[in-house]
């Protein structure tokens, strides 16, 4: 079974929290025309870690709501498609 890494304040490397932080660094200048300031960086990291842990924890706790369907059979086996809706 694969593992998804939400991240922690002490280890954000290769985690969802790091991906959120990187997305914020792209979104901020697009919205405000300037680089993301260093001020408040630790606060943002705590927020991103909390969001990532909350999202992945919620998905883990609600696996029954995530469904896969067979898209098509191939020579190598069959392929699945994962889909879920946001309520």
ZANU-680722 format. One line per field, with one value per atom (N, C-alpha, C): atom name; x, y, z. Coordinates in nm, 3 decimals. Layout:
N
site c(CA	...) .
xx c(X	...) .
yy c(Y	...) .
zz c(Z	...) .
This chain:
87
site c(N	CA	C	N	CA	C	N	CA	C	N	CA	C	N	CA	C	N	CA	C	N	CA	C	N	CA	C	N	CA	C	N	CA	C	N	CA	C	N	CA	C	N	CA	C	N	CA	C	N	CA	C	N	CA	C	N	CA	C	N	CA	C	N	CA	C	N	CA	C	N	CA	C	N	CA	C	N	CA	C	N	CA	C	N	CA	C	N	CA	C	N	CA	C	N	CA	C	N	CA	C	N	CA	C	N	CA	C	N	CA	C	N	CA	C	N	CA	C	N	CA	C	N	CA	C	N	CA	C	N	CA	C	N	CA	C	N	CA	C	N	CA	C	N	CA	C	N	CA	C	N	CA	C	N	CA	C	N	CA	C	N	CA	C	N	CA	C	N	CA	C	N	CA	C	N	CA	C	N	CA	C	N	CA	C	N	CA	C	N	CA	C	N	CA	C	N	CA	C	N	CA	C	N	CA	C	N	CA	C	N	CA	C	N	CA	C	N	CA	C	N	CA	C	N	CA	C	N	CA	C	N	CA	C	N	CA	C	N	CA	C	N	CA	C	N	CA	C	N	CA	C	N	CA	C	N	CA	C	N	CA	C	N	CA	C	N	CA	C	N	CA	C	N	CA	C	N	CA	C	N	CA	C	N	CA	C	N	CA	C	N	CA	C	N	CA	C	N	CA	C	N	CA	C) .
xx c(0.085	0.000	0.089	0.054	0.129	0.096	0.187	0.164	0.172	0.083	0.086	0.140	0.231	0.296	0.234	0.162	0.105	0.212	0.313	0.419	0.401	0.509	0.506	0.588	0.578	0.650	0.801	0.844	0.986	1.030	0.935	0.968	0.861	0.881	0.786	0.832	0.953	1.010	0.923	0.896	0.819	0.683	0.617	0.488	0.380	0.256	0.144	0.162	0.210	0.231	0.331	0.437	0.535	0.473	0.390	0.323	0.230	0.162	0.075	0.160	0.273	0.363	0.414	0.453	0.501	0.390	0.268	0.156	0.128	0.144	0.124	0.229	0.353	0.459	0.433	0.357	0.320	0.195	0.100	-0.027	-0.013	0.072	0.086	0.125	0.234	0.270	0.166	0.098	-0.007	-0.119	-0.145	-0.253	-0.209	-0.084	-0.042	0.075	0.129	0.236	0.370	0.388	0.517	0.540	0.666	0.699	0.636	0.614	0.561	0.661	0.621	0.716	0.762	0.882	0.934	0.860	0.809	0.736	0.614	0.598	0.485	0.509	0.632	0.660	0.628	0.672	0.648	0.498	0.424	0.278	0.214	0.259	0.205	0.237	0.359	0.397	0.310	0.285	0.196	0.057	0.007	-0.124	-0.124	-0.021	-0.016	-0.005	0.073	0.084	-0.052	-0.122	-0.254	-0.352	-0.351	-0.442	-0.412	-0.285	-0.247	-0.285	-0.259	-0.295	-0.445	-0.518	-0.663	-0.722	-0.673	-0.724	-0.695	-0.568	-0.533	-0.596	-0.608	-0.677	-0.823	-0.886	-1.027	-1.044	-0.957	-0.965	-0.943	-0.845	-0.820	-0.943	-1.005	-1.121	-1.247	-1.246	-1.364	-1.333	-1.248	-1.209	-1.329	-1.432	-1.548	-1.615	-1.596	-1.657	-1.577	-1.454	-1.371	-1.392	-1.434	-1.466	-1.378	-1.343	-1.272	-1.358	-1.345	-1.416	-1.316	-1.343	-1.257	-1.287	-1.186	-1.204	-1.203	-1.104	-1.099	-0.992	-1.012	-0.914	-0.809	-0.685	-0.575	-0.501	-0.405	-0.322	-0.248	-0.210	-0.135	-0.226	-0.353	-0.447	-0.558	-0.609	-0.710	-0.669	-0.724	-0.692	-0.813	-0.783	-0.888	-0.887	-1.001	-1.017	-1.072	-1.002	-1.046	-1.123	-1.238	-1.321	-1.388	-1.405	-1.484	-1.543	-1.647	-1.717	-1.694	-1.705	-1.696	-1.837	-1.871	-2.005	-2.015) .
yy c(-0.118	0.000	0.124	0.219	0.343	0.432	0.520	0.614	0.756	0.838	0.981	1.051	1.142	1.211	1.349	1.369	1.501	1.605	1.562	1.653	1.693	1.742	1.795	1.922	1.999	2.126	2.101	1.983	1.949	1.875	1.829	1.753	1.775	1.878	1.907	1.853	1.797	1.752	1.645	1.662	1.564	1.532	1.634	1.614	1.700	1.675	1.758	1.900	1.915	2.049	2.127	2.060	2.127	2.167	2.079	2.111	2.232	2.241	2.356	2.482	2.472	2.586	2.633	2.539	2.575	2.639	2.587	2.646	2.788	2.811	2.945	3.042	2.994	3.079	3.119	3.038	3.071	3.161	3.129	3.201	3.344	3.364	3.496	3.604	3.587	3.693	3.712	3.605	3.618	3.707	3.700	3.779	3.919	3.930	4.056	4.125	4.060	4.123	4.132	4.059	4.059	3.922	3.893	3.763	3.748	3.624	3.592	3.639	3.722	3.773	3.665	3.680	3.587	3.601	3.721	3.744	3.651	3.580	3.490	3.352	3.323	3.195	3.077	3.084	2.973	2.954	3.063	3.054	2.986	3.022	2.957	2.809	2.772	2.632	2.552	2.608	2.541	2.523	2.625	2.618	2.511	2.507	2.410	2.267	2.247	2.115	2.073	2.165	2.133	2.099	2.176	2.149	2.013	1.986	1.858	1.740	1.751	1.643	1.626	1.737	1.729	1.666	1.706	1.653	1.504	1.467	1.325	1.240	1.293	1.220	1.198	1.299	1.286	1.182	1.185	1.085	0.945	0.929	0.798	0.749	0.838	0.801	0.778	0.817	0.804	0.729	0.629	0.553	0.490	0.456	0.392	0.484	0.614	0.708	0.722	0.669	0.675	0.546	0.559	0.441	0.436	0.314	0.296	0.212	0.237	0.160	0.113	-0.001	-0.050	0.031	0.096	0.177	0.088	0.003	-0.092	-0.198	-0.313	-0.419	-0.401	-0.431	-0.421	-0.554	-0.564	-0.684	-0.706	-0.598	-0.605	-0.619	-0.626	-0.632	-0.531	-0.478	-0.375	-0.249	-0.140	-0.011	0.038	0.105	0.161	0.312	0.368	0.513	0.547	0.633	0.677	0.806	0.814	0.932	0.959	1.084	1.121	1.257	1.287	1.412	1.496	1.625	1.714	1.756	1.731	1.761	1.891) .
zz c(0.000	0.000	0.000	-0.084	-0.089	0.030	0.060	0.169	0.117	0.164	0.135	0.259	0.239	0.351	0.368	0.479	0.502	0.536	0.610	0.654	0.798	0.854	0.991	0.991	1.095	1.101	1.099	1.144	1.143	1.017	0.936	0.814	0.708	0.628	0.521	0.387	0.380	0.252	0.187	0.058	-0.021	0.041	0.090	0.157	0.093	0.134	0.088	0.140	0.263	0.319	0.236	0.190	0.105	-0.029	-0.085	-0.211	-0.195	-0.082	-0.056	-0.043	0.026	0.042	-0.095	-0.180	-0.314	-0.398	-0.385	-0.458	-0.409	-0.280	-0.224	-0.278	-0.296	-0.348	-0.494	-0.565	-0.703	-0.704	-0.618	-0.617	-0.564	-0.465	-0.402	-0.502	-0.578	-0.673	-0.784	-0.820	-0.922	-0.870	-0.741	-0.682	-0.641	-0.591	-0.531	-0.602	-0.707	-0.784	-0.715	-0.609	-0.540	-0.478	-0.446	-0.388	-0.250	-0.214	-0.081	0.023	0.118	0.217	0.315	0.368	0.468	0.601	0.626	0.750	0.754	0.864	0.880	0.821	0.777	0.712	0.804	0.929	1.023	1.046	1.057	1.075	0.955	0.834	0.713	0.712	0.750	0.751	0.849	0.966	1.062	1.000	0.933	0.868	0.759	0.675	0.566	0.619	0.725	0.788	0.844	0.908	0.963	0.852	0.745	0.633	0.572	0.545	0.483	0.572	0.701	0.793	0.802	0.800	0.804	0.679	0.562	0.435	0.424	0.445	0.430	0.539	0.659	0.766	0.733	0.677	0.638	0.530	0.429	0.322	0.378	0.467	0.528	0.605	0.678	0.760	0.678	0.552	0.467	0.337	0.346	0.228	0.156	0.231	0.169	0.066	0.080	-0.014	-0.143	-0.144	-0.264	-0.342	-0.464	-0.543	-0.667	-0.704	-0.830	-0.923	-1.049	-1.148	-1.253	-1.313	-1.419	-1.545	-1.598	-1.718	-1.840	-1.851	-1.962	-1.933	-1.991	-1.980	-2.088	-2.053	-2.149	-2.152	-2.239	-2.247	-2.115	-2.051	-1.925	-1.802	-1.820	-1.707	-1.728	-1.621	-1.636	-1.561	-1.605	-1.545	-1.467	-1.358	-1.274	-1.283	-1.256	-1.251	-1.113	-1.040	-0.908	-0.926	-0.864	-0.875	-0.742	-0.708	-0.592	-0.616	-0.543	-0.557	-0.433	-0.445	-0.331	-0.292	-0.167	-0.121	-0.048) .
